[in-house]
Amino acid sequence: MSTVDLRVDYLRPGKGKIFTATASVLRTGKKLAVTRMELHNEEKRL
């Protein structure tokens, strides 16, 4: 699967030392998939 479109929304600089990335598939089709990824620090803040 290749990338058709990539959108990145930067909310603010990350604060902390340890970050966890969580990804989920929102929608899948025959040729495309829509996903979402969030990055949280050790205090569970975006």
C-alpha distance matrix in Angstrom:
0.0 3.8 6.9 9.2 12.0 13.3 16.7 19.0 22.4 24.9 27.8 30.0 30.2 29.6 32.8 33.2 32.5 30.0 26.8 24.5 20.9 19.9 16.5 16.0 13.7 15.8 14.3 11.7 11.7 10.9 8.0 7.9 8.8 11.6 12.6 15.9 17.2 21.0 23.1 26.6 29.6 32.0 33.9 30.9 30.9 28.0
3.8 0.0 3.8 6.4 9.3 10.7 14.4 16.8 20.4 22.9 26.0 28.2 28.3 28.2 31.6 32.3 31.8 29.6 26.4 24.5 20.9 20.3 17.1 17.1 15.2 16.8 15.6 13.7 13.7 13.2 9.7 8.9 10.0 12.0 13.0 15.8 17.0 20.6 22.5 26.2 29.1 31.8 33.7 30.8 30.4 27.2
6.9 3.8 0.0 3.8 5.7 6.9 10.7 13.2 16.8 19.4 22.6 24.9 25.3 25.4 29.0 30.0 29.9 27.9 24.6 22.9 19.3 18.9 15.8 16.0 14.3 15.5 14.8 13.7 14.2 14.5 11.0 9.0 9.6 10.3 11.2 13.5 14.8 18.2 20.2 24.0 27.0 30.0 31.6 28.7 27.9 24.5
9.2 6.4 3.8 0.0 3.8 7.0 10.3 13.6 16.9 20.0 23.0 25.6 26.6 27.1 30.8 32.1 32.3 30.5 27.0 25.4 21.7 21.0 17.8 17.5 15.4 15.7 14.5 13.7 13.5 13.9 10.4 8.4 9.8 10.3 12.1 14.5 16.4 19.8 22.1 25.8 29.0 32.1 33.4 30.3 29.3 25.7
12.0 9.3 5.7 3.8 0.0 3.8 6.6 10.2 13.3 16.4 19.5 22.2 23.4 24.1 27.9 29.5 30.1 28.4 24.9 23.6 20.0 19.5 16.6 16.6 15.0 14.9 14.5 14.6 15.1 16.4 13.2 10.4 10.7 9.8 11.1 12.6 14.4 17.4 19.7 23.4 26.5 29.9 30.8 27.8 26.5 22.8
13.3 10.7 6.9 7.0 3.8 0.0 3.8 6.7 10.2 13.0 16.2 18.7 19.7 20.4 24.1 25.8 26.4 24.9 21.4 20.3 16.8 16.8 14.4 15.1 14.4 14.6 15.2 15.9 17.1 18.7 15.8 12.6 11.9 10.1 10.1 10.7 11.6 14.3 16.3 20.0 23.0 26.4 27.4 24.6 23.1 19.5
16.7 14.4 10.7 10.3 6.6 3.8 0.0 3.8 6.7 9.9 12.9 15.7 17.1 18.1 21.9 24.0 25.0 23.8 20.3 19.5 16.2 16.3 14.3 15.1 14.9 14.6 15.8 17.3 18.9 21.1 18.5 15.0 13.7 11.1 10.6 10.0 10.8 12.7 14.7 18.2 21.2 24.8 25.3 22.6 20.7 16.9
19.0 16.8 13.2 13.6 10.2 6.7 3.8 0.0 3.8 6.3 9.6 12.1 13.4 14.4 18.2 20.3 21.5 20.6 17.2 16.9 14.0 14.7 13.6 15.2 16.0 15.9 17.8 19.6 21.7 24.0 21.6 18.0 16.2 13.4 11.9 10.1 9.7 10.5 11.9 15.2 17.9 21.6 22.2 19.7 17.6 13.8
22.4 20.4 16.8 16.9 13.3 10.2 6.7 3.8 0.0 3.8 6.2 9.3 11.5 12.8 16.4 19.0 20.9 20.2 17.0 16.9 14.6 15.3 14.8 16.3 17.5 16.9 19.3 21.6 23.9 26.6 24.4 20.7 18.7 15.4 13.7 11.1 10.6 10.3 11.5 14.1 16.7 20.5 20.4 18.1 15.4 11.7
24.9 22.9 19.4 20.0 16.4 13.0 9.9 6.3 3.8 0.0 3.8 5.8 7.8 9.6 13.2 16.1 18.1 18.0 15.1 15.9 14.3 15.8 16.2 18.3 20.0 19.9 22.5 24.8 27.3 29.9 27.6 24.0 21.8 18.6 16.5 13.6 12.0 10.7 10.6 12.8 14.7 18.5 18.5 16.7 13.8 10.2
27.8 26.0 22.6 23.0 19.5 16.2 12.9 9.6 6.2 3.8 0.0 3.8 7.2 8.8 11.8 15.0 17.6 17.7 15.1 16.0 15.0 16.2 17.2 19.1 21.2 20.7 23.7 26.4 29.1 31.9 30.0 26.3 23.8 20.4 18.1 14.8 13.2 11.0 10.8 11.9 13.5 17.1 16.4 14.8 11.4 8.2
30.0 28.2 24.9 25.6 22.2 18.7 15.7 12.1 9.3 5.8 3.8 0.0 3.8 6.4 8.9 12.5 15.3 16.1 14.1 15.9 15.7 17.6 19.1 21.5 23.9 23.9 26.9 29.5 32.2 35.0 33.0 29.3 26.8 23.5 21.0 17.6 15.4 12.8 11.4 11.9 12.5 16.0 15.4 14.7 11.2 8.8
30.2 28.3 25.3 26.6 23.4 19.7 17.1 13.4 11.5 7.8 7.2 3.8 0.0 3.8 6.5 9.8 12.2 13.5 12.1 14.6 14.9 17.5 19.4 22.3 24.9 25.4 28.5 30.8 33.6 36.1 34.0 30.4 27.9 24.9 22.0 18.8 16.0 13.4 11.1 11.4 11.1 14.5 14.7 14.6 11.5 9.6
29.6 28.2 25.4 27.1 24.1 20.4 18.1 14.4 12.8 9.6 8.8 6.4 3.8 0.0 3.8 6.6 8.9 9.9 8.5 11.3 12.2 15.0 17.4 20.5 23.5 24.4 27.6 29.9 33.0 35.5 33.6 30.1 27.2 24.4 21.2 17.8 14.6 11.7 8.6 8.3 7.5 10.8 11.4 11.4 9.0 7.6
32.8 31.6 29.0 30.8 27.9 24.1 21.9 18.2 16.4 13.2 11.8 8.9 6.5 3.8 0.0 3.8 7.1 9.0 9.0 12.3 14.1 16.9 19.8 23.0 26.2 27.1 30.5 32.9 36.1 38.7 37.0 33.4 30.5 27.6 24.3 20.8 17.5 14.3 11.0 9.3 7.0 9.3 9.6 10.9 8.8 9.1
33.2 32.3 30.0 32.1 29.5 25.8 24.0 20.3 19.0 16.1 15.0 12.5 9.8 6.6 3.8 0.0 3.8 5.9 7.3 10.9 13.5 16.5 19.8 23.1 26.5 27.9 31.3 33.5 36.8 39.3 37.7 34.3 31.2 28.6 25.1 21.7 18.2 15.0 11.4 9.2 5.9 6.9 8.4 10.3 9.6 10.7
32.5 31.8 29.9 32.3 30.1 26.4 25.0 21.5 20.9 18.1 17.6 15.3 12.2 8.9 7.1 3.8 0.0 3.8 6.7 10.3 13.3 16.6 19.9 23.4 26.8 28.6 32.0 33.7 37.1 39.3 37.7 34.5 31.4 29.2 25.5 22.5 18.8 16.1 12.3 10.6 7.4 7.7 10.4 12.2 12.4 13.2
30.0 29.6 27.9 30.5 28.4 24.9 23.8 20.6 20.2 18.0 17.7 16.1 13.5 9.9 9.0 5.9 3.8 0.0 3.8 6.9 10.2 13.4 16.8 20.2 23.8 25.8 29.1 30.8 34.2 36.4 35.0 31.9 28.7 26.6 22.9 20.0 16.3 13.8 10.2 8.5 5.8 5.8 9.4 10.4 11.4 12.1
26.8 26.4 24.6 27.0 24.9 21.4 20.3 17.2 17.0 15.1 15.1 14.1 12.1 8.5 9.0 7.3 6.7 3.8 0.0 3.8 6.7 9.9 13.2 16.7 20.2 22.1 25.4 27.2 30.6 32.9 31.5 28.3 25.1 22.9 19.2 16.3 12.5 10.0 6.4 5.5 4.4 6.3 9.3 8.9 9.6 9.4
24.5 24.5 22.9 25.4 23.6 20.3 19.5 16.9 16.9 15.9 16.0 15.9 14.6 11.3 12.3 10.9 10.3 6.9 3.8 0.0 3.8 6.5 10.0 13.4 17.0 19.1 22.4 24.1 27.6 29.9 28.8 25.7 22.3 20.3 16.5 13.8 10.2 8.2 5.6 5.3 6.3 7.7 10.4 8.7 10.2 9.8
20.9 20.9 19.3 21.7 20.0 16.8 16.2 14.0 14.6 14.3 15.0 15.7 14.9 12.2 14.1 13.5 13.3 10.2 6.7 3.8 0.0 3.8 6.6 10.3 13.6 15.8 19.0 20.6 24.0 26.3 25.1 21.9 18.6 16.6 12.8 10.3 6.7 5.7 4.5 6.5 9.0 11.1 13.2 10.8 11.6 10.0
19.9 20.3 18.9 21.0 19.5 16.8 16.3 14.7 15.3 15.8 16.2 17.6 17.5 15.0 16.9 16.5 16.6 13.4 9.9 6.5 3.8 0.0 3.8 6.9 10.5 12.7 16.0 17.8 21.4 23.9 23.1 19.9 16.4 14.4 10.6 8.3 5.5 5.3 6.5 8.1 11.3 13.0 14.5 11.3 12.5 11.0
16.5 17.1 15.8 17.8 16.6 14.4 14.3 13.6 14.8 16.2 17.2 19.1 19.4 17.4 19.8 19.8 19.9 16.8 13.2 10.0 6.6 3.8 0.0 3.8 7.0 9.5 12.5 14.1 17.6 20.2 19.3 16.2 12.6 10.8 7.0 5.6 4.2 6.5 8.9 11.4 14.7 16.7 18.1 14.8 15.5 13.4
16.0 17.1 16.0 17.5 16.6 15.1 15.1 15.2 16.3 18.3 19.1 21.5 22.3 20.5 23.0 23.1 23.4 20.2 16.7 13.4 10.3 6.9 3.8 0.0 3.8 6.2 9.3 11.1 14.8 17.6 17.4 14.3 10.5 8.8 5.6 5.4 6.5 9.0 12.1 14.2 17.8 19.6 20.5 16.9 17.7 15.6
13.7 15.2 14.3 15.4 15.0 14.4 14.9 16.0 17.5 20.0 21.2 23.9 24.9 23.5 26.2 26.5 26.8 23.8 20.2 17.0 13.6 10.5 7.0 3.8 0.0 3.8 5.8 7.3 11.0 13.9 13.9 10.9 7.2 6.0 4.3 6.5 9.0 12.0 15.3 17.8 21.4 23.3 24.2 20.5 21.1 18.8
15.8 16.8 15.5 15.7 14.9 14.6 14.6 15.9 16.9 19.9 20.7 23.9 25.4 24.4 27.1 27.9 28.6 25.8 22.1 19.1 15.8 12.7 9.5 6.2 3.8 0.0 3.8 7.1 10.5 14.0 14.2 11.0 7.6 5.4 5.3 6.9 10.3 12.9 16.6 18.9 22.6 24.8 25.0 21.3 21.4 19.0
14.3 15.6 14.8 14.5 14.5 15.2 15.8 17.8 19.3 22.5 23.7 26.9 28.5 27.6 30.5 31.3 32.0 29.1 25.4 22.4 19.0 16.0 12.5 9.3 5.8 3.8 0.0 3.8 6.9 10.5 11.1 8.4 5.6 5.1 7.1 9.9 13.3 16.4 20.0 22.5 26.2 28.4 28.8 25.0 25.1 22.6
11.7 13.7 13.7 13.7 14.6 15.9 17.3 19.6 21.6 24.8 26.4 29.5 30.8 29.9 32.9 33.5 33.7 30.8 27.2 24.1 20.6 17.8 14.1 11.1 7.3 7.1 3.8 0.0 3.8 7.0 8.0 6.1 4.2 6.3 8.7 12.2 15.4 18.7 22.1 24.9 28.5 30.6 31.4 27.7 28.0 25.4
11.7 13.7 14.2 13.5 15.1 17.1 18.9 21.7 23.9 27.3 29.1 32.2 33.6 33.0 36.1 36.8 37.1 34.2 30.6 27.6 24.0 21.4 17.6 14.8 11.0 10.5 6.9 3.8 0.0 3.8 5.5 5.2 6.0 8.8 11.8 15.4 18.6 22.1 25.4 28.3 32.0 34.2 35.0 31.3 31.5 28.7
10.9 13.2 14.5 13.9 16.4 18.7 21.1 24.0 26.6 29.9 31.9 35.0 36.1 35.5 38.7 39.3 39.3 36.4 32.9 29.9 26.3 23.9 20.2 17.6 13.9 14.0 10.5 7.0 3.8 0.0 3.8 6.1 8.3 11.7 14.6 18.4 21.3 24.9 28.1 31.1 34.7 36.9 37.9 34.4 34.6 31.8
8.0 9.7 11.0 10.4 13.2 15.8 18.5 21.6 24.4 27.6 30.0 33.0 34.0 33.6 37.0 37.7 37.7 35.0 31.5 28.8 25.1 23.1 19.3 17.4 13.9 14.2 11.1 8.0 5.5 3.8 0.0 3.8 7.1 10.5 13.5 17.2 20.0 23.7 26.7 30.0 33.4 35.9 37.1 33.6 33.6 30.6
7.9 8.9 9.0 8.4 10.4 12.6 15.0 18.0 20.7 24.0 26.3 29.3 30.4 30.1 33.4 34.3 34.5 31.9 28.3 25.7 21.9 19.9 16.2 14.3 10.9 11.0 8.4 6.1 5.2 6.1 3.8 0.0 3.8 6.8 9.9 13.6 16.5 20.1 23.2 26.5 30.0 32.6 33.6 30.2 29.9 26.9
8.8 10.0 9.6 9.8 10.7 11.9 13.7 16.2 18.7 21.8 23.8 26.8 27.9 27.2 30.5 31.2 31.4 28.7 25.1 22.3 18.6 16.4 12.6 10.5 7.2 7.6 5.6 4.2 6.0 8.3 7.1 3.8 0.0 3.8 6.5 10.2 13.1 16.8 20.0 23.1 26.7 29.1 30.1 26.6 26.5 23.6
11.6 12.0 10.3 10.3 9.8 10.1 11.1 13.4 15.4 18.6 20.4 23.5 24.9 24.4 27.6 28.6 29.2 26.6 22.9 20.3 16.6 14.4 10.8 8.8 6.0 5.4 5.1 6.3 8.8 11.7 10.5 6.8 3.8 0.0 3.8 7.1 10.5 13.9 17.3 20.4 24.0 26.6 27.3 23.8 23.4 20.4
12.6 13.0 11.2 12.1 11.1 10.1 10.6 11.9 13.7 16.5 18.1 21.0 22.0 21.2 24.3 25.1 25.5 22.9 19.2 16.5 12.8 10.6 7.0 5.6 4.3 5.3 7.1 8.7 11.8 14.6 13.5 9.9 6.5 3.8 0.0 3.8 6.8 10.4 13.7 16.8 20.4 22.9 23.8 20.3 20.1 17.2
15.9 15.8 13.5 14.5 12.6 10.7 10.0 10.1 11.1 13.6 14.8 17.6 18.8 17.8 20.8 21.7 22.5 20.0 16.3 13.8 10.3 8.3 5.6 5.4 6.5 6.9 9.9 12.2 15.4 18.4 17.2 13.6 10.2 7.1 3.8 0.0 3.8 6.8 10.4 13.3 17.0 19.7 20.3 16.8 16.4 13.4
17.2 17.0 14.8 16.4 14.4 11.6 10.8 9.7 10.6 12.0 13.2 15.4 16.0 14.6 17.5 18.2 18.8 16.3 12.5 10.2 6.7 5.5 4.2 6.5 9.0 10.3 13.3 15.4 18.6 21.3 20.0 16.5 13.1 10.5 6.8 3.8 0.0 3.8 6.8 10.1 13.6 16.4 17.4 14.1 13.8 10.9
21.0 20.6 18.2 19.8 17.4 14.3 12.7 10.5 10.3 10.7 11.0 12.8 13.4 11.7 14.3 15.0 16.1 13.8 10.0 8.2 5.7 5.3 6.5 9.0 12.0 12.9 16.4 18.7 22.1 24.9 23.7 20.1 16.8 13.9 10.4 6.8 3.8 0.0 3.8 6.5 10.2 13.1 13.8 10.6 10.0 7.2
23.1 22.5 20.2 22.1 19.7 16.3 14.7 11.9 11.5 10.6 10.8 11.4 11.1 8.6 11.0 11.4 12.3 10.2 6.4 5.6 4.5 6.5 8.9 12.1 15.3 16.6 20.0 22.1 25.4 28.1 26.7 23.2 20.0 17.3 13.7 10.4 6.8 3.8 0.0 3.8 7.0 10.2 11.4 8.9 8.3 5.9
26.6 26.2 24.0 25.8 23.4 20.0 18.2 15.2 14.1 12.8 11.9 11.9 11.4 8.3 9.3 9.2 10.6 8.5 5.5 5.3 6.5 8.1 11.4 14.2 17.8 18.9 22.5 24.9 28.3 31.1 30.0 26.5 23.1 20.4 16.8 13.3 10.1 6.5 3.8 0.0 3.8 6.8 7.6 5.2 5.2 4.6
29.6 29.1 27.0 29.0 26.5 23.0 21.2 17.9 16.7 14.7 13.5 12.5 11.1 7.5 7.0 5.9 7.4 5.8 4.4 6.3 9.0 11.3 14.7 17.8 21.4 22.6 26.2 28.5 32.0 34.7 33.4 30.0 26.7 24.0 20.4 17.0 13.6 10.2 7.0 3.8 0.0 3.8 5.4 5.3 5.6 6.7
32.0 31.8 30.0 32.1 29.9 26.4 24.8 21.6 20.5 18.5 17.1 16.0 14.5 10.8 9.3 6.9 7.7 5.8 6.3 7.7 11.1 13.0 16.7 19.6 23.3 24.8 28.4 30.6 34.2 36.9 35.9 32.6 29.1 26.6 22.9 19.7 16.4 13.1 10.2 6.8 3.8 0.0 3.8 5.4 7.5 9.8
33.9 33.7 31.6 33.4 30.8 27.4 25.3 22.2 20.4 18.5 16.4 15.4 14.7 11.4 9.6 8.4 10.4 9.4 9.3 10.4 13.2 14.5 18.1 20.5 24.2 25.0 28.8 31.4 35.0 37.9 37.1 33.6 30.1 27.3 23.8 20.3 17.4 13.8 11.4 7.6 5.4 3.8 0.0 3.8 5.5 8.9
30.9 30.8 28.7 30.3 27.8 24.6 22.6 19.7 18.1 16.7 14.8 14.7 14.6 11.4 10.9 10.3 12.2 10.4 8.9 8.7 10.8 11.3 14.8 16.9 20.5 21.3 25.0 27.7 31.3 34.4 33.6 30.2 26.6 23.8 20.3 16.8 14.1 10.6 8.9 5.2 5.3 5.4 3.8 0.0 3.8 6.6
30.9 30.4 27.9 29.3 26.5 23.1 20.7 17.6 15.4 13.8 11.4 11.2 11.5 9.0 8.8 9.6 12.4 11.4 9.6 10.2 11.6 12.5 15.5 17.7 21.1 21.4 25.1 28.0 31.5 34.6 33.6 29.9 26.5 23.4 20.1 16.4 13.8 10.0 8.3 5.2 5.6 7.5 5.5 3.8 0.0 3.8
28.0 27.2 24.5 25.7 22.8 19.5 16.9 13.8 11.7 10.2 8.2 8.8 9.6 7.6 9.1 10.7 13.2 12.1 9.4 9.8 10.0 11.0 13.4 15.6 18.8 19.0 22.6 25.4 28.7 31.8 30.6 26.9 23.6 20.4 17.2 13.4 10.9 7.2 5.9 4.6 6.7 9.8 8.9 6.6 3.8 0.0
